[in-house]
Amino acid sequence: MDKILPKEAALKVKRLPKDTIAAGYRHTVALKADGTVTAVGDNRYGQCDVSGWCDMVAVAAGNVIRAMLIQSG
């Protein structure tokens, strides 16, 4: 079995052609086609603070967290 390092795997990720939405417990994160991110909902723990996020290829949302994958890996 060939091993792929996380950085190599990240470089193989292609941006989805459409907007992507991830739903957390009390917030929602949206990845726009241009790579920017918008978040709405309960921001008690800062989970909607995504103002500087750009060049993203994927987003995910959890209980009070959100995660992203940037173009450069």
C-alpha positions, 0 to 999 in steps of 0.5 A: 500500500502506498502512503500519501503524506497529508500535504501531498493529499491536500495538494490533490484536492480540487476546489468544488465547482459550487458553493459548499455548506457545512452545518455545526451545532449552532452555526453554519459555514459556507464556502463560496466558489471564489474560495472565501468563507461566510459563517452565520449563527451563534458566535459565542466562542468565535466560531463565526469569525472567518473574515480573513479566510480566503483561498479555501478548498474545503470547510467543515463545522462541528459543535463549536469549531470549524475547520478549513483546508487552504489551497496551498495545503 
